[in-house]
Amino acid sequence: MIHHLEGMIVESQDEYLVMEVGGIGYRIYTSRVTREEHYNRTGLIKLYTHLHVREDEITLYGFSTPEERELFELLLTVTGVGPKVALGILSATTPQRLQEAIVSESTTSLTGIKGIGKKTAERLILELRDKIARIPLGGKPLPAYTRRDEVALRALTRSLGFGEREARQALEEARATHGEMQTEELIKRALELLSR
């Protein structure tokens, strides 16, 4: 495995960068965010890499941070998500927003990404919800939500019509203020906050 490459960017295309290292040009497929970040930079650039080997192809993927690479590799563990789809997801949103969408079970945020349908969005949430919360992306890891939180969130959004973001904020504030409590009490406290 190639952990990272450090070299100069000599070419930038729609889907990849060419990095010259020791006289060899490596085609490295990157997310849009990584390409934009490194396009005009001069001097040595470091990209954290993932080497993907198939029967008929060897492809190198590059990322600005080890956390972005970890997120890419985590996406690859989801049934039906290959490297191109994973890179497309990372190109469409920031790692932090992706993490938030999965932890908060926001299928609408995920289906807004090209190539992600409802079933894939549900699989991403189901298979990654607990794992992705542990990756520190630009701050502290997001809390892994309990079944109680999920039930309360669904009650507030589906049954009572509140927006997902405001409902989640109210639940977090209620839990922070009053500590752990039963689902009914959590919903009641969140409703008090939402009715202000």
FIKE-872926 format. One record per residue (C-alpha): residue in three letters; y, x, z. Coordinates in steps of 0.25 Angstrom, whole numbers, padded with zeros to 4 digits, always signed. Layout:
! residues N
AlaYXZ ...
***
This chain:
! residues 196
Met+0000+0000+0000 Ile+0014+0005-0003 His+0022+0002+0010 His+0036+0004+0003 Leu+0043+0012-0008 Glu+0056+0019-0007 Gly+0064+0022-0020 Met+0075+0018-0029 Ile+0076+0005-0037 Val+0077+0008-0051 Glu+0075-0006-0057 Ser+0076-0020-0053 Gln+0070-0032-0060 Asp+0069-0047-0057 Glu+0056-0045-0048 Tyr+0055-0030-0045 Leu+0062-0017-0042 Val+0057-0004-0048 Met+0058+0007-0037 Glu+0057+0022-0041 Val+0049+0030-0030 Gly+0046+0044-0034 Gly+0048+0042-0049 Ile+0039+0030-0049 Gly+0045+0016-0052 Tyr+0038+0005-0043 Arg+0040-0009-0048 Ile+0042-0017-0035 Tyr+0042-0032-0035 Thr+0053-0037-0024 Ser+0059-0050-0019 Arg+0072-0053-0025 Val+0079-0050-0012 Thr+0073-0036-0012 Arg+0077-0033-0026 Glu+0091-0038-0024 Glu+0092-0029-0011 His+0088-0017-0018 Tyr+0093-0019-0033 Asn+0106-0011-0032 Arg+0102-0001-0021 Thr+0102+0013-0024 Gly+0094+0024-0017 Leu+0080+0023-0011 Ile+0075+0009-0008 Lys+0063+0006+0001 Leu+0055-0006-0003 Tyr+0043-0011+0006 Thr+0031-0014-0003 His+0019-0022-0005 Leu+0009-0018-0015 His+0001-0030-0022 Val-0012-0026-0029 Arg-0019-0036-0038 Glu-0030-0033-0048 Asp-0021-0032-0060 Glu-0007-0028-0053 Ile-0001-0019-0042 Thr+0013-0024-0038 Leu+0023-0018-0028 Tyr+0032-0028-0020 Gly+0044-0022-0013 Phe+0052-0027-0001 Ser+0065-0023+0006 Thr+0059-0024+0020 Pro+0045-0023+0026 Glu+0047-0038+0031 Glu+0049-0043+0017 Arg+0036-0036+0013 Glu+0029-0042+0025 Leu+0034-0056+0021 Phe+0029-0054+0007 Glu+0015-0049+0011 Leu+0015-0061+0021 Leu+0018-0071+0009 Leu+0006-0065+0001 Thr-0003-0069+0012 Val+0000-0084+0009 Thr-0010-0091-0001 Gly-0004-0092-0015 Val+0007-0082-0013 Gly+0006-0070-0021 Pro+0016-0058-0022 Lys+0025-0065-0033 Val+0026-0078-0024 Ala+0029-0070-0012 Leu+0040-0061-0018 Gly+0046-0074-0024 Ile+0047-0080-0010 Leu+0053-0067-0005 Ser+0063-0068-0017 Ala+0067-0082-0014 Thr+0071-0081+0000 Thr+0073-0071+0011 Pro+0062-0067+0020 Gln+0069-0073+0032 Arg+0070-0087+0025 Leu+0056-0086+0020 Gln+0051-0084+0035 Glu+0060-0095+0040 Ala+0055-0105+0029 Ile+0040-0102+0033 Val+0042-0102+0048 Ser+0050-0115+0047 Glu+0040-0121+0037 Ser+0051-0124+0027 Thr+0043-0127+0014 Thr+0055-0132+0007 Ser+0061-0118+0009 Leu+0048-0111+0003 Thr+0047-0121-0008 Gly+0061-0117-0013 Ile+0055-0104-0017 Lys+0051-0102-0031 Gly+0035-0103-0032 Ile+0033-0109-0018 Gly+0028-0123-0018 Lys+0025-0132-0007 Lys+0011-0127-0005 Thr+0015-0113-0005 Ala+0026-0115+0005 Glu+0017-0122+0014 Arg+0007-0111+0013 Leu+0018-0101+0016 Ile+0022-0108+0028 Leu+0007-0111+0033 Glu+0003-0096+0031 Leu+0015-0089+0035 Arg+0022-0097+0045 Asp+0017-0089+0057 Lys+0016-0075+0050 Ile+0030-0075+0044 Ala+0037-0078+0057 Arg+0033-0065+0063 Ile+0040-0057+0052 Pro+0053-0052+0056 Leu+0063-0054+0045 Gly+0077-0050+0048 Gly+0076-0054+0063 Lys+0066-0059+0073 Pro+0053-0066+0068 Leu+0054-0081+0067 Pro+0047-0089+0078 Ala+0033-0094+0074 Tyr+0034-0109+0075 Thr+0024-0117+0083 Arg+0017-0129+0079 Arg+0026-0137+0089 Asp+0038-0132+0081 Glu+0032-0136+0068 Val+0030-0150+0073 Ala+0044-0151+0079 Leu+0050-0146+0066 Arg+0042-0156+0057 Ala+0046-0167+0066 Leu+0061-0164+0065 Thr+0061-0161+0050 Arg+0051-0171+0045 Ser+0051-0183+0055 Leu+0066-0182+0059 Gly+0072-0176+0046 Phe+0079-0164+0052 Gly+0081-0152+0043 Glu+0071-0141+0045 Arg+0081-0130+0048 Glu+0089-0138+0059 Ala+0075-0143+0065 Arg+0070-0129+0066 Gln+0083-0124+0073 Ala+0083-0136+0082 Leu+0068-0133+0086 Glu+0071-0118+0088 Glu+0083-0121+0097 Ala+0076-0132+0105 Arg+0064-0122+0107 Ala+0074-0110+0111 Thr+0082-0119+0121 His+0070-0127+0127 Gly+0058-0117+0125 Glu+0044-0122+0121 Met+0042-0137+0121 Gln+0033-0148+0116 Thr+0035-0152+0101 Glu+0041-0166+0106 Glu+0051-0159+0115 Leu+0054-0148+0104 Ile+0058-0159+0094 Lys+0066-0167+0105 Arg+0074-0154+0108 Ala+0076-0151+0093 Leu+0081-0165+0091 Glu+0091-0164+0102 Leu+0096-0152+0095 Leu+0096-0158+0081 Ser+0104-0171+0086 Arg+0116-0163+0091 
***
